[in-house]
Amino acid sequence: MASRLRIFSTSQIVNILIHKERQKSSIIFQKRWCSVLDSAPPKKTFGRKLLLGLAAVGVGAGLYNYFNPPKQEPKYRSGVALTELTDFTRNDNIMDIKPSREVSGPATALGLDLTLYQYQTCPFCCKVRAFLEFYGIPYKVIEVNPVMRQQLKFSKYKKVPILIAQQKDSSKKHQLNDSSVIISILGSLFIDLSSGLESILKYYVPLSYTNDEGKAVEEVMNKYFLMFGDNYKHTNENSDYLKKERQWRRWADNEFVHMLSPNIYRTYDEALQAFNYFSEVGEWEKNFSTIERLIVIYVGATAMYFVGKRLKKKHALKEDVRQSLYDACKKWTKEVGSKRKFMGGELPNLADLAVYGMLSSIEGCLAFQDLLANTNIGPWYYNVKETVNNHYGFRKLKS
């Protein structure tokens, strides 16, 4: 009890500091905290560092955006393509970033050099990792600091995941943004490896248009589609299968993901437990300073507790948000059915991997344990986990 009281006292003091800082400057904190972080380096004082850390820990704002995209299709800023061709050999901002870790896999013969910029527990990043590991694709990980995000200085696109992809017989590096676009591009490449990454990218060029609010936006309209080329044998059965796969991938992005945050941040204690879990699996002790880590955990947990309440209302979840999570998982398992192991049949398809990847982001949280106890999603979940951990998709690449 004493330690908790001390933490809240510190938070109150920090809030006073922030209030005074606002009075001294013309910075509009809520609207422009990102630009503050991208400006000149902060003075090397404890107070300034704390203030900047808290400003960025719009982890209330940051995690809100990354973990909880709009219910409608996302609207990307005009001019920020979802697939970019970049010569990073001339970019000093990316050359000095050392990978947090490297993930091995048996599919080394594909000749792909992949680097994933991510948050360890972001549902969309977990989705991409599930896909890569299912197919046994080796890749490097760069853990993005959720406070300063200095690892993304090279990119106009500031969300995660970002995948830098290079074929080993090419000097060109491609920046792939948006988890569903990343998966569709690589999934299309795996259908016909001889086609090459660059030829696949031309099918995923974002289209510019003006939305209902009069804003110019860019979006990959076919981001849930795979490109089969001459390898596709059209049958009604194949068409129905692919249509359903796209339907449930879209459901995962636009509906299922919104069940997660209100549940893991349902109470303050659950929010704090979730952030401690994020710290553990994200190796925050190794990747971030002690001050940054503690700020993200305690202030972030407090912020996200209140954000969770707003998300509950925004997405019209039930009074007990657990019931909404249970209902979503029951809807999924009903669709999978009892006569097959996965939505994809004998092996998971992209919809299986999407739902599994997102759900894996909360595996260490209390909400996940309640989910196992109150639904029958456990067998499906652990069956998918086995295929991911043992790279069952690699067999498909070899066949």
C-alpha positions in Angstrom: 0.0 0.0 0.0 2.8 2.4 0.9 4.5 2.0 -2.5 1.3 2.6 -4.4 0.6 5.8 -2.4 4.1 7.0 -3.2 3.6 6.3 -6.9 0.4 8.4 -7.0 2.1 11.2 -5.1 4.8 11.3 -7.7 2.2 11.3 -10.5 0.4 14.3 -8.8 3.7 16.2 -8.6 4.4 15.4 -12.3 1.0 16.7 -13.2 1.7 20.0 -11.4 5.0 20.3 -13.4 3.2 19.7 -16.6 0.6 22.4 -15.7 3.4 24.9 -15.1 5.2 23.9 -18.2 2.0 24.5 -20.2 1.7 28.0 -18.8 5.3 28.8 -19.9 5.0 27.7 -23.5 2.6 27.9 -26.4 2.8 24.2 -27.0 -0.6 22.7 -27.5 0.0 19.4 -25.6 -3.0 17.3 -26.6 -2.8 18.1 -30.3 0.9 18.3 -31.0 2.8 16.0 -28.5 4.4 14.2 -31.4 6.0 17.3 -32.8 7.4 18.2 -29.3 9.2 14.9 -29.3 10.6 15.4 -32.8 12.0 18.8 -32.0 15.4 19.6 -30.5 16.9 17.2 -28.0 15.7 17.9 -24.4 17.9 19.4 -21.8 19.6 16.8 -19.7 17.6 17.4 -16.5 15.4 15.0 -14.7 12.4 17.3 -14.8 12.6 17.9 -18.5 13.1 14.2 -19.2 10.1 13.4 -17.1 8.0 15.9 -18.8 8.8 14.7 -22.2 8.3 11.1 -21.2 4.9 11.9 -19.9 4.0 14.0 -22.9 4.8 11.1 -25.1 3.2 8.7 -22.9 0.2 9.8 -24.6 0.6 6.1 -24.4 -2.9 7.1 -23.5 -3.0 8.7 -26.9 -0.3 6.5 -28.5 -1.6 3.2 -27.4 -5.1 4.4 -28.1 -4.2 5.0 -31.7 -2.0 1.9 -32.2 -4.1 -0.6 -30.3 -7.5 0.8 -31.2 -7.9 1.9 -34.9 -11.2 3.5 -36.0 -14.1 1.1 -36.4 -14.3 2.1 -40.1 -11.6 1.4 -42.6 -8.5 3.5 -41.6 -8.0 6.8 -43.4 -4.3 7.4 -44.0 -2.7 10.8 -44.4 -2.4 12.0 -48.0 1.0 11.4 -49.4 2.0 8.6 -47.1 2.0 5.4 -49.2 1.4 2.1 -47.6 4.2 0.6 -49.7 7.3 2.6 -50.2 10.5 2.0 -52.2 13.4 3.5 -50.4 17.2 3.5 -50.8 18.1 3.2 -47.1 21.8 3.0 -47.9 21.7 6.8 -48.0 19.6 7.2 -44.9 21.7 7.8 -41.8 18.6 7.6 -39.5 18.2 3.8 -40.1 21.8 2.7 -40.4 22.7 2.9 -36.7 19.7 1.1 -35.3 20.7 -2.3 -33.9 18.0 -5.0 -33.9 16.5 -5.8 -30.5 16.7 -9.5 -31.5 16.7 -11.9 -34.4 14.1 -14.6 -34.9 15.3 -17.7 -36.7 13.3 -19.9 -39.1 13.8 -22.7 -41.6 12.7 -20.7 -44.7 16.2 -19.3 -45.3 16.2 -20.3 -49.0 13.6 -17.7 -49.8 16.3 -15.1 -49.8 14.3 -12.5 -47.9 15.9 -10.1 -45.5 13.1 -8.7 -43.2 13.2 -6.2 -40.4 10.1 -5.6 -38.3 9.6 -2.3 -36.5 7.1 -3.1 -33.7 5.6 -2.9 -30.3 5.8 -6.4 -28.8 2.2 -6.5 -27.6 0.5 -4.4 -30.3 -2.2 -6.7 -31.7 -1.3 -5.8 -35.3 2.4 -6.5 -34.7 1.5 -9.8 -33.1 -0.5 -10.6 -36.2 2.4 -10.0 -38.5 4.8 -12.1 -36.3 2.3 -15.0 -36.2 2.3 -14.9 -40.0 6.1 -14.8 -40.3 6.6 -17.5 -37.7 3.9 -19.8 -39.2 5.9 -19.8 -42.4 9.2 -20.1 -40.7 10.5 -16.8 -42.1 13.6 -15.4 -40.4 13.4 -11.8 -39.4 15.0 -9.1 -37.3 13.0 -7.1 -34.7 13.5 -3.5 -33.8 11.4 -2.6 -30.7 10.1 0.9 -31.1 10.3 3.1 -28.0 6.6 4.1 -27.3 7.8 7.3 -25.6 10.3 8.8 -28.1 9.7 6.7 -31.2 13.2 7.7 -32.4 13.4 4.4 -34.3 10.8 5.7 -36.8 12.6 8.9 -37.7 13.4 7.5 -41.2 9.7 7.0 -42.0 6.9 9.5 -42.9 4.5 6.8 -41.8 4.6 6.7 -38.0 2.5 3.7 -37.1 3.6 0.1 -36.4 4.1 -2.4 -37.7 6.5 -1.4 -40.4 8.4 -4.1 -42.3 11.5 -3.4 -44.3 11.9 -6.1 -46.9 14.8 -6.8 -49.2 15.3 -9.7 -51.6 18.9 -10.9 -51.3 19.5 -10.6 -55.0 18.5 -7.0 -55.0 19.9 -3.8 -53.6 16.5 -2.3 -53.1 14.7 -2.1 -49.8 11.0 -1.8 -49.6 9.0 -0.3 -46.7 5.7 -2.1 -46.2 3.2 -0.5 -43.8 -0.1 -1.7 -42.3 -0.3 -5.3 -41.0 -2.9 -6.5 -43.5 -1.1 -5.0 -46.4 2.2 -6.6 -45.2 0.5 -10.0 -44.9 -1.2 -9.8 -48.3 2.0 -8.8 -50.1 4.1 -11.6 -48.5 1.2 -14.1 -48.9 1.0 -13.3 -52.6 4.8 -13.7 -52.9 4.7 -17.1 -51.3 2.1 -18.3 -53.9 4.7 -17.7 -56.6 8.2 -17.0 -55.4 9.5 -16.6 -58.9 7.3 -13.4 -59.3 9.6 -11.3 -57.1 8.7 -8.8 -54.5 8.8 -5.8 -56.7 6.3 -7.2 -59.2 3.9 -8.0 -56.3 4.1 -4.4 -54.9 2.5 -2.9 -58.0 -0.8 -4.6 -57.0 -0.9 -2.8 -53.7 -0.5 0.8 -54.7 -2.7 3.1 -52.5 -5.4 5.1 -54.2 -6.1 8.7 -53.3 -9.6 9.9 -52.8 -11.6 12.5 -50.8 -13.6 11.0 -47.9 -17.0 12.1 -46.6 -15.3 14.8 -44.5 -13.6 16.4 -47.5 -10.1 15.2 -46.6 -7.7 13.7 -49.1 -6.7 10.2 -48.0 -4.8 7.2 -49.4 -5.7 3.6 -49.0 -4.9 0.2 -50.5 -8.4 -0.8 -51.5 -7.5 -4.5 -52.1 -5.4 -5.0 -49.0 -7.2 -8.2 -48.1 -6.8 -9.8 -51.5 -4.0 -12.2 -52.5 -2.5 -12.1 -56.0 -2.4 -15.5 -57.6 -1.4 -14.8 -61.2 -1.4 -17.8 -63.5 -1.3 -20.2 -60.5 -4.9 -19.7 -59.6 -7.4 -22.4 -60.6 -10.8 -20.9 -60.5 -13.5 -23.0 -58.9 -16.6 -22.0 -56.9 -15.2 -23.7 -53.9 -11.9 -21.7 -54.1 -13.8 -18.4 -54.6 -16.0 -19.0 -51.6 -13.0 -20.0 -49.5 -11.1 -16.9 -50.4 -14.1 -14.6 -49.9 -14.7 -16.0 -46.4 -11.0 -15.6 -45.6 -11.1 -11.9 -46.6 -14.4 -11.4 -44.7 -12.9 -12.7 -41.4 -9.6 -10.9 -41.8 -11.6 -7.7 -42.1 -13.7 -8.7 -39.1 -10.5 -9.2 -37.1 -9.3 -5.7 -38.0 -12.6 -3.8 -37.7 -14.4 -5.6 -34.9 -12.5 -8.2 -32.9 -9.5 -6.0 -32.1 -11.8 -3.5 -30.3 -12.8 -6.1 -27.7 -9.2 -6.3 -26.4 -8.3 -3.0 -24.8 -11.5 -2.4 -22.8 -11.0 -5.9 -21.3 -7.3 -5.7 -20.3 -7.8 -2.2 -18.9 -11.2 -3.0 -17.3 -10.0 -2.0 -13.8 -6.9 -0.1 -12.6 -5.4 -3.3 -11.2 -5.9 -5.1 -14.5 -4.4 -2.2 -16.4 -1.3 -2.2 -14.1 -1.0 -6.0 -14.5 -1.3 -5.7 -18.3 1.5 -3.0 -18.4 3.8 -5.1 -16.2 3.2 -8.0 -18.6 3.9 -5.8 -21.6 7.2 -4.7 -19.9 8.2 -8.3 -19.4 7.5 -9.6 -22.9 8.7 -6.4 -24.5 12.0 -6.5 -22.6 11.5 -2.9 -21.6 14.2 -3.2 -19.0 16.7 -3.9 -21.8 15.3 -1.5 -24.4 14.3 1.6 -22.4 15.7 3.6 -19.5 14.3 2.9 -16.0 12.5 6.2 -15.9 10.9 5.7 -19.3 9.8 2.2 -18.3 8.3 3.2 -15.0 6.5 6.2 -16.6 5.0 4.0 -19.3 3.9 1.3 -16.8 2.3 3.5 -14.1 1.1 6.6 -16.0 0.3 4.5 -19.0 -1.8 2.1 -16.9 -3.7 5.0 -15.4 -4.3 6.6 -18.8 -5.4 3.4 -20.5 -7.8 2.6 -17.6 -9.7 5.7 -18.6 -9.2 5.2 -22.3 -10.7 1.7 -21.9 -13.9 3.3 -20.5 -14.1 5.6 -23.6 -13.5 2.7 -26.0 -16.3 0.7 -24.2 -18.7 3.5 -25.0 -17.3 4.1 -28.5 -17.7 0.6 -29.7 -21.0 0.0 -27.8 -19.7 -2.9 -25.7 -21.8 -4.5 -23.0 -21.8 -3.2 -19.4 -19.6 -6.1 -18.5 -17.0 -5.9 -21.3 -16.0 -9.5 -20.7 -19.3 -10.5 -22.2 -18.5 -8.7 -25.4 -15.2 -10.4 -25.6 -16.8 -13.8 -24.9 -19.5 -13.1 -27.6 -16.8 -12.2 -30.2 -14.8 -15.4 -29.5 -18.0 -17.5 -29.5 -18.9 -16.0 -32.9 -15.5 -17.0 -34.2 -15.5 -20.5 -32.9 -19.0 -21.0 -34.2 -17.8 -20.1 -37.7 -14.8 -22.4 -37.4 -17.2 -25.2 -36.3 -16.6 -28.5 -34.7 -15.8 -30.5 -37.9 -12.5 -28.8 -38.7 -9.5 -27.7 -36.7 -9.2 -24.3 -38.2 -11.0 -21.9 -40.4 -8.5 -22.9 -43.1 -9.2 -26.6 -42.6 -6.2 -28.8 -41.8 -3.9 -25.8 -41.4 -4.7 -22.2 -40.4 -5.4 -19.7 -43.1 -4.8 -15.9 -42.9 -8.0 -15.3 -41.0 -6.9 -17.9 -38.3 -3.5 -16.2 -38.1 -5.1 -12.8 -37.8 -7.4 -13.6 -34.9 -4.8 -15.8 -33.2 -2.1 -13.1 -33.5 -4.4 -10.4 -32.0 -5.5 -12.7 -29.2 -1.9 -13.6 -28.4 -1.2 -10.0 -27.5 -3.2 -10.4 -24.3 -2.1 -14.0 -23.5 -0.5 -13.0 -20.2 -3.4 -10.8 -19.1 -6.2 -11.6 -16.7 -8.8 -11.2 -19.4 -7.2 -14.1 -21.3 -7.5 -16.4 -18.4 -11.2 -15.5 -18.0 -11.7 -16.0 -21.7 -10.4 -19.6 -21.5 -12.6 -20.3 -18.5 -15.8 -19.0 -20.1 -15.5 -20.0 -23.8 -14.3 -22.9 -25.7 -11.7 -21.0 -27.7 -8.8 -22.6 -25.9 -8.4 -25.7 -28.1 -8.5 -23.7 -31.3 -6.1 -21.1 -29.9 -3.5 -23.6 -28.7 -3.8 -25.6 -31.9 -2.9 -22.5 -33.9 -0.1 -21.7 -31.5 1.4 -25.1 -32.1 1.4 -24.6 -35.9 3.0 -21.1 -35.5 5.7 -22.2 -33.1 6.6 -25.2 -35.2 6.4 -23.4 -38.6 3.7 -25.6 -40.2 3.3 -23.2 -43.0 6.9 -23.9 -44.1 5.6 -27.2 -45.5 3.3 -25.3 -47.9 6.3 -23.3 -49.1 8.2 -26.4 -50.0 5.3 -28.1 -51.8 
